[in-house]
């Protein structure tokens, strides 16, 4: 059973990248953890690391958030284990590069399910309990992609715009409740994301790439102080601000250029 003095944190996409680094930060602050990811073997390795290094309890849930049944299954497992989460980190997500008409439609619908539907579903299942107890924190991992449309990654950019909008609205709704909602909006980050998305060799990942540990630290500290939006890195913050002043067509063309591969 979790220690009475520890809160319980649920982290999706916890097996690598930003999700893994956030799990490490939570464990180092003595949170018991429920880590969620698709690959059971990798998840078990992470659980062993966190338990050995930090002495916290770690529950593994290997599931594919592409399955609409996954969020209710996670809630049932929490109830079965007698765990009451005070922290929810919705980190799981992926992107795909290419024109909308050329990328497999099933994969793009899967992206919406993981990036948007599962995030919304899990938040809807766990947030009411936090509000009833008048304590809790939600961290939703969006992206600097949320601030403008993204040709050659149209669906991914749209999903992240949803995450940012959703998070900011919830932050307003929960104001003064004892519960905070934070959107983490990293720019290009050195994780397995770019390989899976097909972004290797693009201008987007040729300069100014942050490491996952630094991004996670910004997000964690922002969540703990109740920030509504966290954009790691001065360059990313500057670009997010400039988007609001530059002509829309110019911004969209610039984003496309960043995502095209050099010939």
C-alpha atoms as one frame of an Amber mdcrd trajectory, in Angstrom:
protein
   0.000   0.000   0.000   1.184   3.580  -0.632   2.563   5.489   2.324   0.014
   7.785   3.969   2.491  10.642   3.523   2.894  10.080  -0.220   0.647  11.145
  -3.028   0.052   8.908  -6.027   0.886  10.051  -9.550  -0.337   8.507 -12.804
   1.998   9.047 -15.767   1.161   7.948 -19.309   3.890   7.416 -21.879   6.217
   6.756 -18.945   8.617   4.307 -20.593  10.867   6.853 -22.354  11.561  10.495
 -23.132   9.758  13.251 -21.258   7.383  10.805 -19.553  10.256   8.812 -18.098
  12.004  11.961 -16.868   8.793  13.218 -15.270   8.385   9.846 -13.553  11.898
  10.142 -12.159  11.176  13.629 -10.817   7.945  12.486  -9.191   9.658   9.476
  -7.640  12.516  11.631  -6.338   9.883  13.753  -4.570   8.500  10.583  -2.963
   5.386  10.095  -5.037   4.185   6.551  -5.503   3.659   5.947  -9.200   1.309
   4.319 -11.647   3.185   4.199 -14.926   1.366   3.542 -18.183   2.860   2.613
 -21.538   2.367   0.203 -24.378   5.398  -2.072 -24.006   5.324  -4.228 -20.879
   8.995  -5.206 -20.897  10.272  -1.636 -21.050   7.711  -0.574 -18.452   8.974
  -3.278 -16.077  12.548  -1.991 -16.490  11.439   1.533 -15.598   9.513   0.256
 -12.571  12.588  -1.587 -11.284  14.733   1.518 -11.713  12.315   3.791  -9.878
  11.713   1.330  -7.047  15.406   0.620  -6.538  16.620   4.203  -6.805  13.869
   6.020  -4.942  12.168   3.406  -2.762   8.669   4.251  -3.966   5.870   1.924
  -4.920   5.405   1.585  -8.675   2.410  -0.033 -10.356   2.779  -0.884 -14.040
  -0.121  -0.799 -16.478   0.821  -1.983 -19.948  -1.908  -0.839 -22.295  -2.393
   0.827 -25.659  -4.177   4.160 -25.286  -5.336   3.758 -28.866  -7.931   1.404
 -27.376 -10.935   3.418 -26.113 -11.285   0.867 -23.312  -7.831   1.712 -21.922
  -8.781   4.710 -19.706 -11.616   2.855 -17.911  -9.291  -0.126 -17.509  -6.717
   2.156 -15.869  -9.349   3.536 -13.494 -10.466   0.004 -12.568  -6.881  -1.004
 -11.824  -6.426   2.066  -9.623  -9.554   1.122  -7.694  -8.442  -2.511  -7.425
  -5.079  -1.421  -6.033  -6.694   1.022  -3.619  -4.874   3.985  -5.174  -6.210
   7.538  -5.187  -4.227   9.719  -7.606  -3.389  13.292  -6.683  -1.323  13.845
  -9.835  -2.143  13.001 -13.457   0.467  13.447 -16.168  -0.986  12.991 -19.646
   2.230  12.606 -21.608   1.492   9.815 -24.094   1.284  10.926 -27.708   2.876
  10.651 -31.114   3.133  12.463 -34.437   3.458  11.592 -38.107   5.096  13.658
 -40.838   3.638  13.891 -44.336   0.720  15.430 -46.176  -2.688  14.582 -44.745
  -3.883  12.918 -47.966  -0.851  10.619 -48.108  -0.580   9.397 -44.505  -2.626
   6.312 -43.684  -5.966   7.551 -42.343  -6.167   4.827 -39.711  -2.862   6.017
 -38.243  -4.096   9.598 -38.121  -7.301   8.568 -36.381  -5.158   6.575 -33.971
  -3.177   9.759 -33.299  -6.373  11.601 -32.401  -7.394   8.760 -30.104  -4.077
   8.772 -28.214  -3.286  12.507 -28.235  -6.807  13.813 -27.640  -9.442  11.237
 -26.711  -7.444   9.200 -24.195  -6.092  12.379 -22.577  -9.598  13.798 -22.263
 -11.033  10.503 -21.020  -8.411  10.014 -18.302  -8.772  13.609 -17.162 -12.528
  13.198 -17.023 -12.204  10.068 -14.915  -9.674  11.413 -12.389 -10.303  15.155
 -12.158 -13.701  14.955 -10.355 -12.122  13.029  -7.465  -9.360  15.600  -7.166
 -11.924  18.387  -7.052 -13.940  16.561  -4.406 -10.816  16.165  -2.253  -9.777
  19.756  -3.086  -6.243  18.759  -4.019  -4.542  17.609  -7.177  -2.435  18.508
 -10.173  -2.887  17.722 -13.859  -0.045  18.134 -16.341  -0.968  17.792 -20.009
   1.931  17.613 -22.453   1.097  19.761 -25.462   3.769  21.331 -27.711   4.824
  24.589 -29.297   2.995  23.030 -32.250  -0.176  24.093 -30.417   0.298  27.754
 -31.326  -0.109  27.507 -35.128  -1.235  25.126 -37.897   1.379  22.665 -39.132
   1.481  21.706 -42.807   2.986  18.228 -43.264   1.866  17.386 -39.716  -1.660
  18.748 -39.888  -3.346  16.317 -37.497  -0.538  16.342 -34.930  -0.511  20.139
 -34.707  -4.306  20.159 -34.420  -4.235  17.634 -31.572  -1.737  19.729 -29.653
  -3.814  22.866 -30.191  -6.674  20.950 -28.588  -4.526  19.925 -25.606  -3.451
  23.518 -24.981  -6.961  24.938 -25.340  -8.473  22.200 -23.180  -5.846  22.659
 -20.464  -6.168  26.435 -20.296  -9.953  26.170 -20.052  -9.708  23.621 -17.229
  -7.146  25.787 -15.445  -9.741  28.557 -15.385 -12.553  26.233 -14.291 -10.515
  24.809 -11.413  -9.141  28.126 -10.192  -9.410  28.316  -6.400 -10.428  24.661
  -6.082  -7.140  23.293  -4.753  -6.568  21.600  -8.132  -4.291  23.017 -10.825
  -4.049  22.212 -14.539  -0.859  22.909 -16.476  -0.025  22.619 -20.175   3.604
  21.821 -20.968   4.534  23.065 -24.448   8.035  21.885 -25.384   9.695  22.688
 -28.662  11.919  20.170 -30.487  13.215  17.707 -27.909  15.719  14.880 -28.223
  13.524  11.797 -27.762  12.332   8.869 -29.858   9.497  11.122 -31.069  11.296
  12.544 -34.096  12.247   9.114 -35.441   8.722   7.762 -35.117   7.280  10.937
 -36.606   9.681  10.866 -39.561  11.215  14.233 -38.682  14.852  13.218 -38.883
  16.699  15.330 -41.428  14.241  18.233 -41.242  15.135  21.817 -40.356  12.968
  21.551 -37.247  15.475  19.237 -35.555  18.693  20.791 -36.867  19.161  23.358
 -34.122  17.943  24.382 -30.700  16.926  20.878 -29.627  16.427  20.492 -25.872
  17.006  17.321 -23.879  14.112  15.462 -22.277  15.398  15.881 -18.710  15.503
  19.673 -19.025  12.033  19.826 -20.563  10.649  17.568 -17.837  12.223  19.714
 -15.115  10.563  22.849 -16.522   7.228  21.055 -16.742   7.460  19.555 -13.276
   8.406  22.806 -11.599   5.641  24.611 -13.490   3.079  22.026 -12.437   4.159
  22.233  -8.810   3.771  26.011  -8.725   0.424  25.842 -10.527   1.468  27.516
 -13.783  -1.110  27.349 -16.534   1.282  27.151 -19.484   4.967  26.218 -19.453
   7.147  26.725 -22.547  10.713  25.506 -21.892  13.519  27.522 -23.483  13.702
  31.244 -24.249  13.736  30.634 -28.007  10.561  28.572 -27.852   8.856  31.194
 -25.678   9.858  33.940 -28.079   8.600  32.087 -31.137   5.309  31.272 -29.441
   4.811  34.982 -28.770   5.824  36.082 -32.267   3.296  33.763 -33.886   0.527
  36.001 -32.601   1.932  39.058 -34.399   3.205  37.674 -37.718   0.877  37.313
 -40.717  -0.874  33.953 -40.510   0.048  32.845 -44.019   3.707  33.610 -43.386
   3.694  31.596 -40.154   2.138  28.582 -41.843   4.656  28.663 -44.691   7.525
  28.958 -42.218   6.298  25.902 -40.334   6.099  23.952 -43.575   9.665  24.912
 -44.424  10.892  23.636 -41.071   9.282  20.276 -41.694  10.541  19.764 -45.221
  13.665  17.685 -45.685  16.676  19.227 -47.370  17.331  17.728 -50.780
